[in-house]
Amino acid sequence: MISRNIVAAGVIVLLSAMGAAAQTSPAARTALQACKPDIAQFCGQVPPGEGRIKACMKSNLPGLSEPCKEALFQFWLKK
């Protein structure tokens, strides 16, 4: 349960870093769904806040799943 809460917080932090207004966009929701497993796998033990989840995801970018990378790319294109 704690890990799930950390993942949820991490996704929120990651998306908020991309822009608060975009959190409700379809691309943001797609990125959220696509990247949940990656955040859990790579950053599940990282405490949320102060950009730590975003930094963790950036440092693990080569290892992110293709669906996560594609969703993030599409989100950034539509931003």
N, C-alpha and C positions, 0 to 999 in steps of 0.2 A: 504494500500500500504506500509506504513512504517513497519507494522508487517511482511509482506511478505519479505521485504528487510532484516529485522533482522533475520528471519528464514533462508533465503538464506546465509547470512553472518555467522550465527551460524553453519550451515551445513558445509560450507567451512572451518571454523575454526576447527570444530570437525575432519573433514577428514584430514586437513593438520597436525593436531596433531598426526594422525595415520601414517603419512609418505607422503611426497610430491609426491614421485614416484607412490604411490598407488592410487592417485586421479583419474587416468584414467583407473584403473582396473575395470573389471566387478563387482567384489565384492564391491568395493568402490561405484560404481554407484548404486548398489542394496541397500547398506546401506543408501546412500543419499535419495533414493526414499522411503525406508521403514521408515526412521526416521524423515522425514519432519513433519508429524503430531505430533509426540512426542515432537520435538523441539518447535513447535508452542505452544503446550499445556502446557508443563512444563517450557519452557525457553524463551517464546516469549517476555517477558518483560526484559530479561537479556541483557545488552549491550554487543555486541561482543568485543572480544579482551582480551588479557592477560589470556587466558584459562578459562574465565568465563562460556562460553557455555559448554565446556567439564566438568567443575566442576559441573555445574547444571545438566547435563545429568547423571553424576556419582551419584550425590546425589539423583536422581530420578530413578535410575536403577530398583528398584523393581516395579515401576509403569509403566515402558516403555511397549509398546505393544509387543506382542510375535513376530510379524514380524520384528520389529526393533531389538529386542534382538537377534533373530536368524541371521539377516543380519550382525549385528556387530560381533557376534561370528564367522560366516563364514569368514568375512573379516579378523579378527585377526588370524584365522587358516591359511589363505592363505598368510599372511604377511611374 
